[in-house]
Amino acid sequence: MFGNLKRSLSKLNKRLDMKLRHLGMSALVLLASLTSLTALAQANYPNRPIKLIIPFTPGGVTDTSGRYIAEQLSLKLGQQVVAENKPGASGNIGTQMVASAEPDGYTLLLGYAGTLSINPSLFDKVPFDSLKDFAPIGKIGDAILIMVANNDFPGKTWAEVIAISKKDPNGLSYGTSGTGGTPNIAGELLKQKTGVNLVHVPYKGGGQALIDLLGGNIPLVYTAVAGANQYVKSGRIKAIAVSSAKRSQSLPDVPTFIELGVKDFEIDDWVGLLAPAKTPKPIVMKLNQALNEILNSPEGKAKLLGMGITPSPGTPEKFGEQIKGDLTRFAPIVKSMQIKSE
């Protein structure tokens, strides 16, 4: 009896072993199929429209440069790249949307220096990790910052701005794209270095600040040349100075703060392209190649320089290193200024 039971168990084990092997082979076939489908999807990328999230209101440097890059990427990739403004919380809202998006290359971020490199030191908690939640694609370029005044403001020079500010016990209001953004940092550094009596007024974006400036609702705005350029050239607002080491190629008549006696005062913005973390490397590299072709083209260079942005083609790794370096650089500055998020 025991012999028959043993033979039955042996047969059962063999059958189970064959079924497990069959299941194992099926699993391998399924895995290979999924891998092939993934590779095919990456090879065919993009096969539908791409969203480019701009985390600020229309009109600022992120918007103007982002919309141009979206337009040119559409031509390079053969699929429409749609720019969408998602402002709020100094850029945190739109940036978080991309951090939590599917890493398939169809949701991208127009990254901004203030949001990715300053906000983590400014806010008690941000809804993303600048280093862990994104796959850098490439830096677009450095945006020169400029202080501008409305045409009703009596001062025309930086010396006059200082003098007027000190006569007003409440100080002069200056608008920026938001608390803790690079223009805000620049304005607070000016206060430290020169004693100018300025009061910060944060907006949801540089474009909104410029609208109030044009309407005469605020005397000064610190923003990127990219946003203010057209209004300065048309005479609708007055340029005071730029905070770069050299004058802007698009506004060569506007002096630098260094020329005006503010020693070692050099601070610029930057904008770049990022995808959610874990976006496949082939997709990242395809986007990087397309972006660099735009930045290296004579048309692309001329267009961005006209906006006040110096093109900066490079690798995803180089862009990632800048984000990491700026996080370290800005942290002690924000702490020393005791800037509070709003």
LINJONOR-V418190 format. One line per field, one symbol per residue. ss: DSSP state (a for helix, b for strand, c for the rest). phi: phi as a letter, one per 20 degrees, with the letter a starting at -180 (. if undefined). Layout:
ss: ???
phi: ???
//
This chain:
ss: caaaaaaaaaaaaaaaaaaaaaaaaaaaaaaaaaaaaaaaaaaccccccbbbbbccccccaaaaaaaaaaaaaaaaacccbbbbbcccaaaaaaaaaaacccccccbbbbbbaaaaaaaaaacccccccccccbbbbbbbbbbcbbbbbbcccccccaaaaaaaaaaccccbbbbbcccccaaaaaaaaaaaaacccbbbbbcccaaaaaaaaacccccbbbbbaaaaaaaaacccbbbbbbcccccccccccccbccccccccccccbbbbbbbbccccaaaaaaaaaaaaaaaacaaaaaaaaaacbbbccccaaaaaaaaaaaaaaaaaaaaaaccccc
phi: .ffffffffffffffffffffffffffffffffffffffffffefedbgdededecffoefffffffffffffgffemcfdeececfpllnfffffgfgeffedndcddefcgffeddggeeefbdebdgeeecdfdrferedfebeccffeffeccfffffffffedfemefcebfqfnfgffgfffffffecmfedcfcedeafffffffffemebfccdbeggeegffffenebdeeaddefcfffecfeefeffgeoeflecbcebcbdccfgmfgggfgfffffffffffefgffffffffendegcfregffffffgfffgffegfffffelfdfc
//
